[in-house]
């Protein structure tokens, strides 16, 4: 009997022992290099590299074991059985593969310890299976306790190696785990060998002995396998990283040799809708065609645009840049391909949005201006039709902006249908549309188009069937008959449109020079009216309001006058509507209110002043505050101020108007309904608000002596006022007979030229009726009638 330990000291070839250690040093290094490679890969490729690492580790540790066994230099010849020898390497590879799977990608402490146990189990299984493969006239006996210690040592070494691999970086990540694995394998091998006792048994077969060539073959095969594995890992990393680098670009790349594709990346394959293999070997011009017709690989200063034909037939616009490279030892060209389709679509969309209305899709103001200036510059005959929708604001306010947008889209579609493809229909804002009619011969062509538009609106926008229907007004100007420039043509079309709206809407007007003169005249009046207050051109006249029976003055109505420096006195019926249209009535009305209150402070306390308030002023939320401020500055008692309003204030926003009237009433101001009996007169308004007085329109008073129906209307209004306890004032009394008749009908107060014309100043009213007109006293004199908003 003898021990293996003695054989190691005395009968082993130390050169082979060192060779075994060297083999496993290389094997363990290869093992952790392959594990490092696996952690850089996606999951599918990682598992492939784990299998290769298990193969390298299993073969390496197996070769180490058998080289160490062959280092034995005793007198007893032995050999190895092929079956168990092969099984031993399978055990090693399988257990290492399981260990790598358990360790996971991060090699945390717990999984690393479990992986160390599996790796130790694989090394032990390989060792004792290899020992069982020995053919010699001996029987092996093992010291179990020593073997258990050896197993724990190798398990601890492998567990520590895996944990260190998970935590270390750089070169230490390979060196430290490889050293621990080397220590573990050699510890297990020689500790287990020292715990092995070989008992001679003549009944066992005699081994044939080992040959040097077998050792050389094992070493060469093992080192070759490890070298090929490492080389494969290096080349795979190189080519995979190069492929990943190529695929990481946002551009498609293709390498061309003699006009054919020899390599391409995934982005280019995705652009073309094919696999990379389908492109390799094909001519590049099968897929691309330069816009300038040049060769794909030809030298050029910059990138060129080209069309790309996908496999599904779709064409895309791409940008191609080419330059020469050396690839696989030969001169090639590389194409960088960038898809421009989305960018071009976005550019086209931006261009479309810049030139078109987003709601209707019609050309916008910028596009219209460009086309019109081009036509005028070329001298082509055309007609410009300016269109404005009637009732659109009312529909928009009543039904909401969404309904208004739907109406605009309907109008846009209608205009498209009645015009030709060569004509241009544009929306320039709000409810304003413009049409450029091209290729016209004379005025008749424009008239026919205007008639088609009016007929289409009459059919499609019938208010009796559709409450959201709108009308249309049009102004037409011709080039070059009516204007020589685009700007003048546009102006003249607007002038004609203004005339169409003035004449009652729902019609088409054609431009003429007289129309232009009138519009220019109005524009001048608008400009001058805006500055009339600052230029001290406005003044107030006062007309008395008397008790009908006694002819005593009870108040005055403030009447506005405008003295123009060049035009002279402009009638109120001319400038007041203009002031209301342009909004100038708001500052003018405030000025009238302040001046009237200040003038009334010079009169006896029982005399009141009446001021007309425009419906436009009632749209101001602070009208009551303006009145209160005027009273405060003048010191006038609110009871002496009468505000005359017409029922038109109720038409725009009835609830808001009533709220404003109540706020004015709360100040102590008296509210008078003016012009009752004409226009929009509703008894519901008298019921909704407690007016202080009703004024009968002069149109009834002027015919009271010769028209029984006029007298009946006056009688009815007076009766209505009596039933509502409202005093009734008769306006426009110019004769004694008219005074007598309105007195007989029950009008307690009257106003008119019979009692006095509007005067620039009113002086102390304690005695009989005295008013001043132009500095002369007028008592009981009949004068011509004058009527306007803000007075007579």
C-alpha positions, 0 to 999 in steps of 0.5 A: 500500500502507498499514498498518492502524496508520495507519488506526487513528491517522488514520482511526478514529472514536475514539467507536466505539473507546470504544463497542467497549471499553464493549461488551466491558467489559459483556460480560466483566462479564456473563461472570464474573457468569454464571460465578459463578452457575454455581458456586452451582448443581447440576451440571445447572443449572451446565452450562445457565449455562455455555452462557448465559455462553458465549453472552454472551461470544461475542456480546459479543466479536463485537460489540466486533470489528465495532464496532471494524471499523466505527470505520474512517473511510477513503475505501474503502467496505466491508461484511460478508458475512452468512455469514462474519459469522454463522460468526464469532459461532458460533466465539466462542460454541463456543470459550468454551463449551469453555473453561468446560467445561475450567476445571471448577467450581474453576478451578484453575491448570492447567485455567484455562491450558487454558481461556485457550488455548481462549478465545483460540482462539475470539477469534482464530477470530472475529476472522479469520473476521470479517476474511474477511467484509469486502467491499472491493476489497482483499486482506489480508496478515498478519504471522504473528509479530505475530499469534502474539504477539497470540494469546499475549497474549490467551491469557495474559490469559484464563488469568490471568482464569480463575485469578483468578476461581477464587481471588478472592472478593467484588467482586474476583472479577468486576472483576479477571477482567473487566479482564484479559479486556478487555485481552486482547480489545483487545490481540488486536484491535488487535495483529492489525490492526496486523499486517494489510496491505491490498493494493488489488485492483480485481478484488474487489467494492466494499463498500456501506459501513456505516450508522450504524443498523447500528452502533446495531442491533448495540450495542442488540442486544448490550447488550439480550442482555447485559442480559436475560442478567444480568436472567435470572440475577438473577431465576433466582437470586432465585426459585431461592434463594427456592425453595431456602429454602422447600425447605430447611425441614423443614416443608411450606409452601403459599400459599393464596388464597381457599382454593386452593393457589397455591404449595407447596414440595417437602416438602409435595409429598413428604408428599402423594405428588404433584408441586407442579403437581398441588397448585396450583389445588386447594382445600386442604381436598381434602388436609387436614381439621382435627381440630377441624373448623375452616377451614384458614386461620382464625386460631388461637392455635397449631398444630392437628392435622389428618389428611392424605390422600395420593394413595395413600390413606394417611392421616397425622396432621399439624400445621398452623399458618396466618398471613397474608402478602402474596404477588404483590400480594394477601392470602394465607395460608401453611400450615406443615405438619409430619408428626406420624405418626412422632412419634405412632407413637413416642408410642403405642409409648412409651405401650405400652411403659410399660403393657406387658411387653416380653417377652410383650406383656401389660399390666405392673404399672402398667397392672394397678394402674390397671385394678384401682383403676378397677374397685374404684372403680366397684364392679364385681364382679370376681375377681383370680387370682394365678398363679405357675409351678411348676418355672419356676426349674428349667427356667430354670436347666437350659435357659437364659434363652432357653428360660425366656423362650419358656416365659413367652411360651407361658404368656402366649398360653395365658392369653390363650386361656382368658380373655375380651376383657374380662378383663385378663391381666398379667405383673408380673415374673418368673413371676408373672401376674395375671388380673382377671376382670370381670363375674362373678356369684358364686364359680362364675364364678371357679371355672370360669376356674380350672378352664379354666386348670388344664385348659389347663396340663394339656394344653399343659404335659405334663411327660411329653412336654415337659421344659420344661413348667411347672405353675401354682398359683393364688390367687383373691380376689373383690371385694367379697366378700373385700376392699374395696380394690384393695390388700387384694384383691391381698394376699388373692389372694397369701395364697391363692396362698401356700396353694396352693403350700404344699399341693403346687402345681398347684392353685387356692386361694380366699381365706378369713379363716382363711387370712389369719390363718395368713399374717399369723401366719407374716409375724410369725414371719418378722419376729421370726425375723430379729431373734432373734439380736440380741434374744438369743432363740436358744439351744443345747441339746446331746444326747449321742452315745454308744458303744452298747455301753458307753454312754460319751459320745463327743460332743454334737449342738448343737440350736437352740431359740427362746424367743419373748417372747410365743409361748413356746418355738417348736418347731424344726420350725416356725421352721427351715423358715421361716428357710430360706425367708427366708434367715435360716438363713444368719446363724443357722447361722453363729451356731450354729457359733460358739456350738457351737465355743465350748461344745465348748472347755469339754469334754474333748478326746476329746468332739466336737460335731456341728452341722447345716448347712442345704442353704441354707448350702451355696449360700454359696461361702464356707462353708468360710471361715466354718467355718475362722473359727469354729474359729479364734476358738474354738480348737477342733481341727477333728477335734472338729467334725462337720458333719451334712448331708443328701443334699438339699445335692446336689440344687441344684448337685451339683458345687458341693456336692461342691467345698464338702464337699472344702474342708471335709474339707481343714480336718480337719472330719468330715462326717456324712451325716444322715437316711440312708435317707429321702427322696432317698438315693443310693449314688452320693453315698457313692461320690462323697464320703468321708463320715466317718459315716452316721446312720440316721433315727429312723423306722427305729429307732422300729420296729425292735422291731415291724417286721422290714422296719425292722430289715432296712433298719438291717441293710442300712445297717450292712452298707453302712457296714461295707463302706465303712468308715463308722461308723453311728449310730442316732438316736432310741433311746428304749428299752433294747430298741431299744439292744440291737437296734441293737447286735446289728445292728452300730451302734457309736454311738447317740443318743436319749432313752435316753441323755439329753435335750437339755440347756442345759449339759454339765459334765465328762465324765470319769466315767459318762454325765451330762447335764443337762436343765432342771438335773436329771440324766437317766440312762437315762430314756425321754422323748417324741420330738422331731424337727426339722432342727438336732436332736432 
